[in-house]
């Protein structure tokens, strides 16, 4: 970032909040606690955040993307509000010429539009940026953030608290939860089973290998077995669930009028 002081580039100095003491979990790289933790954007976001003002020259924005090795930066006004995002894709518009009827999937309507022309002729970040911006609160769960990114085809989400930019979360940041050690996942799974679901330790045993939770034992009904698999599959960092469970009552068969059978 040296040498950029005259280009209007800014770096925020907000510090993300840390997990509560009762969690005793420093983040997905750590070993976590003995209690199930719901990971949030706050745990994995990058902060401080590199960003630019609306009047930052295009050349300065390109230089920043290259020097910081990021694919996009938020555009922030004088009040600290995120007003847009400039990505590598936005900058690429300045390097290509398209006829008026050209088909471009990422443009509104799929055709040459005012948005493309604006980026093609832009001299500042304000002309390049994409709007409106999808932002998230730091307490948004990783699953919610991942769903937003996936459905909206986004590579990053600015993190806003009280109207101010405090961080940014990328697709890669969300993947960090898969670095949780197997022992951490086993403790989370056991806490859910023996605590939240009130299953005795003797009823179901848990083992984890490469993020896959294996269950062995007996539960009361097939519906309970299905519930266990569904809830464990939602734990952060769990790759999959291998249910080796038996049940005393096949309530699925009973509800359909079939003869009950053991799992």
C-alpha positions as CSV (number, residue, x, y, z in Angstrom):
1,X,0.0,0.0,0.0
2,X,3.0,2.3,0.1
3,X,3.0,5.1,-2.4
4,X,-0.8,5.2,-2.5
5,X,-1.4,8.0,0.0
6,X,-2.2,10.6,-2.8
7,X,-4.8,8.3,-4.5
8,X,-7.5,8.5,-1.9
9,X,-7.2,4.9,-0.9
10,X,-8.4,4.0,2.6
11,X,-8.0,1.2,5.1
12,X,-10.5,0.9,7.9
13,X,-9.2,0.1,11.4
14,X,-12.3,-1.5,12.9
15,X,-11.6,-4.7,14.9
16,X,-14.0,-7.6,14.8
17,X,-15.6,-8.8,18.0
18,X,-14.4,-12.1,19.4
19,X,-16.5,-15.1,20.4
20,X,-18.0,-14.9,23.9
21,X,-16.0,-16.4,26.8
22,X,-18.4,-19.2,27.4
23,X,-17.6,-20.5,23.9
24,X,-13.9,-20.5,24.5
25,X,-13.3,-20.8,20.8
26,X,-10.8,-18.6,19.0
27,X,-12.0,-19.5,15.5
28,X,-12.1,-22.4,13.0
29,X,-8.4,-22.8,13.2
30,X,-8.6,-23.4,17.0
31,X,-9.8,-26.5,18.9
32,X,-13.0,-25.0,20.2
33,X,-14.9,-25.7,23.3
34,X,-16.8,-28.6,24.7
35,X,-20.1,-27.0,23.7
36,X,-21.6,-26.8,20.3
37,X,-20.8,-23.5,18.7
38,X,-22.7,-21.8,15.9
39,X,-20.0,-20.1,13.8
40,X,-20.8,-16.6,12.5
41,X,-19.4,-14.3,9.9
42,X,-17.6,-12.4,12.8
43,X,-15.4,-15.5,13.4
44,X,-14.0,-15.7,9.9
45,X,-14.2,-12.3,8.3
46,X,-11.2,-10.3,7.3
47,X,-10.6,-7.1,9.2
48,X,-9.4,-4.3,8.8
49,X,-10.8,-3.9,5.3
50,X,-9.2,-2.4,2.3
51,X,-11.6,-0.1,0.5
52,X,-11.8,2.9,-1.7
53,X,-13.8,6.2,-1.8
54,X,-16.2,6.8,-4.8
55,X,-13.7,9.3,-6.4
56,X,-10.8,6.9,-6.4
57,X,-9.2,6.9,-9.9
58,X,-9.7,3.7,-11.9
59,X,-5.9,3.2,-12.1
60,X,-5.7,3.4,-8.3
61,X,-8.4,0.8,-7.9
62,X,-6.6,-1.6,-10.3
63,X,-3.3,-1.0,-8.4
64,X,-5.0,-1.8,-5.1
65,X,-6.6,-5.1,-6.4
66,X,-3.2,-6.2,-7.6
67,X,-1.1,-5.1,-4.6
68,X,-3.5,-6.6,-2.1
69,X,-4.2,-9.7,-4.1
70,X,-8.0,-9.3,-3.7
71,X,-10.6,-9.7,-6.4
72,X,-12.8,-6.8,-5.3
73,X,-13.1,-3.9,-2.9
74,X,-16.0,-2.1,-1.2
75,X,-16.6,1.5,-2.2
76,X,-17.3,3.6,1.0
77,X,-18.6,7.2,1.3
78,X,-17.5,9.9,3.7
79,X,-20.0,8.6,6.3
80,X,-18.5,5.1,6.3
81,X,-21.4,3.5,4.4
82,X,-20.9,0.9,1.7
83,X,-22.2,2.3,-1.6
84,X,-20.9,-0.2,-4.0
85,X,-18.3,-2.9,-4.8
86,X,-15.6,-2.8,-7.5
87,X,-14.5,-6.2,-8.7
88,X,-12.0,-7.4,-11.3
89,X,-15.0,-8.2,-13.6
90,X,-16.1,-4.5,-13.4
91,X,-12.6,-3.4,-14.5
92,X,-12.6,-5.9,-17.4
93,X,-15.4,-3.9,-19.0
94,X,-12.9,-1.2,-19.8
95,X,-10.8,-3.6,-21.9
96,X,-13.4,-4.9,-24.3
97,X,-15.6,-3.5,-27.1
98,X,-19.0,-5.0,-27.7
99,X,-21.6,-4.3,-30.4
100,X,-25.0,-3.0,-29.1
101,X,-26.6,-6.4,-29.6
102,X,-23.9,-8.5,-28.0
103,X,-25.0,-11.2,-25.5
104,X,-23.3,-10.9,-22.1
105,X,-24.8,-13.3,-19.4
106,X,-23.8,-11.2,-16.4
107,X,-25.3,-8.0,-17.8
108,X,-28.9,-7.1,-16.8
109,X,-31.1,-8.8,-19.4
110,X,-28.1,-10.5,-21.0
111,X,-27.5,-7.8,-23.5
112,X,-25.4,-4.6,-23.9
113,X,-26.8,-2.1,-21.5
114,X,-26.4,1.2,-19.8
115,X,-24.5,-0.6,-16.9
116,X,-21.8,-1.9,-19.3
117,X,-21.5,1.5,-21.0
118,X,-21.1,3.2,-17.6
119,X,-18.2,0.9,-16.6
120,X,-16.6,1.1,-20.1
121,X,-16.5,4.9,-19.8
122,X,-15.7,5.1,-16.0
123,X,-12.9,7.2,-14.7
124,X,-13.5,6.6,-11.0
125,X,-14.6,3.8,-8.6
126,X,-18.1,5.3,-8.6
127,X,-18.5,4.7,-12.3
128,X,-17.1,1.2,-12.1
129,X,-18.9,-0.1,-9.0
130,X,-21.7,-2.6,-8.8
131,X,-24.8,-1.6,-6.9
132,X,-26.9,-2.2,-4.8
133,X,-24.6,-4.1,-2.4
134,X,-25.5,-7.2,-0.5
135,X,-24.1,-6.9,3.0
136,X,-24.3,-9.1,6.1
137,X,-24.3,-8.5,9.8
138,X,-21.3,-9.9,11.8
139,X,-23.7,-12.3,13.7
140,X,-25.0,-13.9,10.4
141,X,-24.3,-17.6,10.5
142,X,-21.8,-19.1,8.0
143,X,-24.6,-21.2,6.6
144,X,-26.7,-18.1,5.9
145,X,-23.8,-16.3,4.4
146,X,-22.9,-19.3,2.2
147,X,-26.5,-19.5,1.0
148,X,-26.6,-15.8,0.1
149,X,-23.3,-16.1,-1.8
150,X,-24.4,-19.3,-3.6
151,X,-27.8,-18.1,-4.7
152,X,-26.7,-14.6,-5.7
153,X,-23.4,-15.7,-7.3
154,X,-21.3,-13.5,-5.1
155,X,-17.6,-13.9,-4.3
156,X,-17.6,-11.6,-1.2
157,X,-19.9,-9.9,1.3
158,X,-19.1,-6.7,3.1
159,X,-19.8,-7.0,6.8
160,X,-21.7,-4.0,8.3
161,X,-22.5,-3.2,11.9
162,X,-24.4,0.0,12.9
163,X,-24.2,1.2,9.3
164,X,-20.4,1.0,9.2
165,X,-18.1,-1.4,7.4
166,X,-16.2,-3.6,9.9
167,X,-15.0,-6.5,7.7
168,X,-15.4,-8.5,4.6
169,X,-16.1,-12.2,4.1
170,X,-15.1,-14.2,1.0
171,X,-16.0,-17.7,-0.2
172,X,-12.6,-18.9,1.0
173,X,-13.3,-17.5,4.5
174,X,-16.4,-19.6,4.7
175,X,-14.5,-22.7,3.8
176,X,-12.3,-22.3,6.9
177,X,-14.9,-24.0,9.0
178,X,-13.9,-27.3,7.3
179,X,-10.5,-27.0,9.0
180,X,-12.0,-27.8,12.3
181,X,-10.4,-30.9,13.8
182,X,-12.3,-34.2,14.0
183,X,-12.1,-34.1,17.8
184,X,-13.8,-30.7,17.8
185,X,-16.6,-32.1,15.6
186,X,-17.0,-35.2,17.8
187,X,-17.4,-33.0,20.9
188,X,-20.0,-30.9,19.1
189,X,-21.9,-33.9,17.9
190,X,-21.9,-35.5,21.4
191,X,-23.1,-32.3,22.9
192,X,-26.0,-32.2,20.5
193,X,-26.9,-35.8,21.1
194,X,-26.5,-36.1,24.8
195,X,-27.4,-32.5,25.6
196,X,-29.9,-31.0,23.2
197,X,-31.5,-34.3,22.2
198,X,-31.2,-35.9,25.7
199,X,-29.8,-39.2,24.4
200,X,-27.7,-41.2,26.8
201,X,-24.1,-41.8,26.0
202,X,-24.7,-45.5,26.0
203,X,-27.4,-45.2,23.4
204,X,-25.5,-43.7,20.5
205,X,-21.7,-43.5,20.1
206,X,-20.0,-41.0,17.9
207,X,-16.8,-41.1,15.9
208,X,-15.5,-38.7,13.3
209,X,-13.0,-39.1,10.5
210,X,-12.2,-36.5,7.8
211,X,-15.2,-34.5,8.9
212,X,-17.7,-37.4,8.5
213,X,-19.6,-38.2,11.6
214,X,-20.3,-41.9,12.1
215,X,-23.1,-42.9,14.5
216,X,-23.7,-46.3,16.1
217,X,-26.4,-47.4,18.5
218,X,-30.1,-47.6,18.9
219,X,-32.8,-44.9,19.1
220,X,-36.5,-45.1,19.9
221,X,-38.0,-44.4,16.4
222,X,-36.9,-44.1,12.8
223,X,-38.2,-40.5,12.9
224,X,-35.7,-39.8,15.8
225,X,-32.9,-41.4,13.7
226,X,-33.8,-39.1,10.8
227,X,-33.8,-36.1,13.1
228,X,-30.4,-36.9,14.5
229,X,-28.9,-37.2,11.0
230,X,-30.5,-34.0,9.9
231,X,-29.3,-32.0,12.9
232,X,-25.8,-33.3,12.9
233,X,-25.5,-32.6,9.2
234,X,-26.1,-28.9,10.0
235,X,-23.2,-28.6,12.4
236,X,-20.5,-26.3,11.1
237,X,-17.6,-28.2,9.7
238,X,-19.4,-31.5,9.3
239,X,-18.9,-33.0,5.8
240,X,-21.4,-35.8,6.1
241,X,-23.1,-38.2,8.5
242,X,-22.8,-42.0,8.3
243,X,-25.8,-43.3,10.3
244,X,-25.4,-46.9,11.5
245,X,-28.4,-46.7,13.7
246,X,-31.2,-49.1,14.7
247,X,-34.6,-48.1,16.0
248,X,-37.2,-50.0,18.1
249,X,-40.2,-48.5,16.3
250,X,-40.5,-47.9,12.6
251,X,-43.0,-45.1,12.9
252,X,-42.7,-44.3,9.2
253,X,-44.1,-47.8,8.3
254,X,-46.7,-47.4,11.0
255,X,-48.0,-44.1,9.7
256,X,-48.2,-45.5,6.2
257,X,-50.1,-48.6,7.3
258,X,-47.2,-51.0,6.6
259,X,-45.9,-53.6,9.1
260,X,-43.2,-52.1,11.3
261,X,-39.6,-53.3,10.9
262,X,-36.4,-52.7,12.7
263,X,-33.6,-50.6,11.1
